[in-house]
Amino acid sequence: MKAVALTRYLPVSDPDAFLDVDLPKPVPQGRDILVAVKAVAVNPVDVKVRAPKDKVEAEPRVIGYDASGVVEAVGPQATLFKPGDEVYYAGDITRAGTNQEFHLVDERIVGHKPRTLSHAEAAALPLTTITAYEAFFDRLRIDRDGADRGRSILIVGGAGGVGSIGIQLARRAGLTVIATASRPETIAWVKELGADHVVNHRQDLAPQVRAAGFEYVDYVAIFNDMRHWEAAVDLVRPQGAIVSIDNTDLPMPMAGMKTKSASFHWEFMFARAMHQTPDMIEQHRLLSFVAGEIDAGRLRTTLTEVLEPINAANLREAHRRVETGAAKGKIVVQGF
């Protein structure tokens, strides 16, 4: 089968950063399903995994952490899907990735694809959707269905992949959304997605949020980087909560969190699959829930660019664009 792999960890400008290879077609066992991949998306995690380092793989390594496709076969213990089902999912960072023609994945982290979306539109969603959903509804304990209606959330990094679906999920839950964006096109994008207020993350956040009428916000979601930690602590309300998805070596002063009795949460959407947690199937459930919301017209894809076909050259280009940090929404590569 066709696949795009790496053997060395090189700058994306290097023609050998990705290689077109041929690999054996895998066979599903246990609760795995085999998916014929139709489209994949590129996320910041892909860039981090591929980033230059002194390491050489003995065998070609396939990465990629978003896919939409069609079930080809199922393992003997799989019960959620059958051949022919259309699915979308983010996969498992501890296993081979999605940048291959046929991909094995545990069915418990796979959802039924939204019927109203193309494979490219669906592939844009899984990783960022799981991240934002878990950040809001599992970590911050916001009520998904509106019991916290009227509360406020600051989404730092509103135009990125996670922010783009996060704005929609927060609005669906009835929250007032303050999103950050810094360029005319990204400001327009977050407004289109439903942000009530927009502030510039390249400037001091606290005065802008307060000028918009908020002394404090109930929740802060840091969806880009932790340079905004002190602003988040300043802005979160007493007994409020902050969630972040960013690794950091930066200082995180906690005195302000203590005096506010505020809570802090990490979100890492691969944790359930990586640690085989008893509630792994929650990712199947949430992806299927979101698919229903999309088909009902209450949520939308965050796709902004499509490259084709799925090959080494186009994955290098997608990685290059994500590396700039200026992409809005999601970049998808489709078709082998």
N, C-alpha and C positions, 0 to 999 in steps of 0.2 A: 504494500500500500504506500501511497505518497505521504510524506511527512516533511516538516521543516524542523531542523534540529540544530544543535550547536555542539561543538567539541571543545572550543576554547571560549573564554569570556572576554570579548573584544569590544572596542568602541563601535557604535552603530554605524559609523562611517566606513568601517572595514568590510569589504565584500565577503569575508569569511565569518562575519558575526552570526549569520545564519546560513545553513546549507540545505539544499534540496536533497533529500535522501529517500531510499526505499526501505521499508521495514516490514517484518512479518505482520500479518493481520492477527490481532489478539482474539482470544476466545474467552467469553464471560464465564466466571465461576461464582459460586455463592450468591450474594445479592447484587453482583455487578450486572450492568446492562452494557451492551455494545452499541454505540451510537455512530451512525454515518454522519459525520460532521459536515454541515452545510455553510456555516459562517462562524467566525471567531472575532472576539474583540480584544483590544490591547489596553491594559491598565497600568498605572504606575508600578504595581507589584511585578508585572512582567519585566519592566525596565530595571527594577532593583535586582531581580534574579539574574538577568543577563549582564548586569554591570561588570566592567572590567575587573578581573582579579587573577591572581597567579594560580590557576587551576586548569587542569586538562582532564576531560572526560575520556575514559577508556572506550566507552560506547557512545554513539550519538544520543544526546539528551533532548527530549522534546519538552518545551514549556508551553504556557498558554493557559489562561484561567477564566475563559468565558466561551461558551459554545451554544449554538442552536443546531438541531439536527433531527434525524429520524432513527428510532430504535431499530437496529438490525437483528439483534438476538438478545436473549436474556439468560442469566444464570439459573441454575436449578432451584435456588431459594428466592428468586425475585418474584414479587407478587403485584407490584404497583403498576407495571407497564407491560406491554406486549409488542411484538414486532409491528412496525408501521406507525406507532405512536410518535407524534412530534413533541420534542422536549427542548428545554433550555436549562442551563445550569452553569455553575462556576468551577466545579471540580474540587480537587484535593491537592494542596501544594506539596504533599509528601509523595505523590504519584506522578506518572508521566502526564504531561499536559495535553491540551486540546488541539494543538497545531498539527494534527494528523488526520488522515482520511477516515479512520475508524478509531474510536476512543472508548476505553473502559472506565466506567464510573459507578460508584455505589448508588443504587436507586434512591436511597434515603436522602440524598442531597440534590435530587433532580426534580424539576417541576414540569407539568404539562405546559407546552408552549402556548402563549396567547393565540387564539384562532385567527384574530384579526390582524396579526402582524406577520410580515415576511420573516424569513430566517435571519436576514441582516438586522432588521429592526429588533427582533427578539434577542439576538446575540449581544446587543448593546447593554442589556439589562442585568443579568444574574448577579455578578459579583457586587456591583454597586447597589443593587436593590437589597441583597442580603445584608450588606454592610449597613446601609441606612436604616433598614427595618429593625435589625437587631440593636443598633445604636439607640434608636428611639424607644422601641416597644419592649425590648428585653433588658437593656442596660439602664436607660433613664426611667423606665416603667411608665411611660406615657400611655394613656389608654388609646388603643388603635381606633376605636369607634366613637370617640368624641366626648368621653366623660371629662376630659381636661380642656374642653373647648374654651377659647378665650385666653388661655395662657400664651406666653410669648417664647420664641426660640430664636437665637442668633446662630445662623449657619455660616461658619467661616469657610470660604471656598465654595460659594454657591453655584458657580458656573461649571465646576468640574463634574466628573461622572457621578460621584457619590452625592454631591450637592444637588445635582440636577434632578435626581429621583427623590432625594431627601426633601427638597422643597415641596414636591407633590405629595409625598406621604404625610408631611407635617400639616399641609393645608387640608388634606383629607381628614386628618384627626381633629381639625378645628382650631389649630394653633395660628397665632399671628406670627408671620415669618419675616425676620430681618435677615437678608442674605448679603454676603459681600461679593463684589465684583469691581473691576478696576478699568475696564475698557468699554467704549460705547457698545460694541457688539455683545460683550458678555453681560453688561447691564441690561440691554434689551432682552437677552436670552433669559435671565433670571426673572425678569418681570413677566415675560411670556409664560413662564412655568408657574407663576402664581405668587411670587414674592410680594409682600405688602410694602416693604421698605428695602432700599438698597444702600449700602455704605461701602466705602472704598477701603479694602484691606491694605492698600499701600500707604494709607494715612492712619493717624491715631484713631482707633476704633471707638474708644469710650466717648469722646466728645460728639462724634457723629451719631452714635446710638442715642445719646441723651438729647441731642438736638431734634431727633425724630420723635421724642416724647417718652422715652423709656429711661427712668432712673436705674432700674434693674431689669433683667430678663429672667424668666423662670428657668430656662435651659440654654446651654451653649453647646454647640456641636462643632468641634474643630476638625474640619475635613480637608485641610491642606497641610499646615505645619505648625509646630508648637512655638513659633516666634510670638504667637498671639496669646500665650499663656497668661501673662500678667493682666492683659486687657480682659481676658475671660474671667479671671478671678475678681477683678474690679467690677465687672458688669453683672455677674450672676447674683441673683437675689439671695438673701439669707435663707438657708435651708433649700436652696436650689441645687442644680446638678450640672456637671460638665462631662462630656464624653469626647474622646479623641481616638483617631485611628492612626496617628503618626508616631513612628519610632522617634525617640529623641535622646540626645545626650546633653541637651540644654538644661540649665537649672530650672527647677519647678518649685519656687518658693511656696510654702504651704500655710504660712501664718494667716493669710487672708481667708483661706478655706476653713481653717479652724475656727476663727472668730465668727464666721458666718454659719458654722455647722453645715457647710456645703459638702456635697459628695462628688467624687471623681471616678470615672469609669473608663476602662479601655475596651475597645471593640476590635476584634480580629476575626473576620468571618470564616477563616479556615480552622478555628479552634475546635469546632464540633467534629469535623472529619479527622483532623490531626490526632485528636485524643479519643476518638471513637466514643463520644459521650452518649449516655443513654437516650438523650433527646435529639440525636442526629436527625431524626425524621421531621423535626420542626422546620428544617430548610426546605424539604419537599412541600410541606404544608404552606409555608409562607410564599414560595414561588408560585404555587398553584392559586393561592389567594390573590396575589398580585396579577396573575394572568386573567383571572375573572374580573378584576377591577379595570384592567385595560380593555377587555372585551366589552365591558359595560360603559366605556367612555369616560371613566373617572380618573384614569392615569394614562400617560402616553409614553412612547419610547423616547429615549434621550439620544438616539442616533443623530449624528451630524455629518459624518463622512463615510463613504464606502470605497474601498480599494478592491480590485479583483484581478487575478485569482489569488488563492492562498498559496503563496510561494515565498521563497527566501527574500527576494527583492522587495516585495510589498510589505512583508513583516518588518524588514529593516526600515522602510519608509514610515510605517505606522509607529514604530518605536521612536524614530527620530522626532516625529511630531509630538508624541507624548512627552518626550524628554525636554521639549522646550518649556513645558509648564504653562503654555498659553492656549492649549486646546480647550474648546468648550464642548460639553456633552461627551459623546463617545465616538471613537474611530473603529470601524469594523472592516475586516477582510473576509471576502466570501468566495466560495466556489473553488474546488480543486480541478 
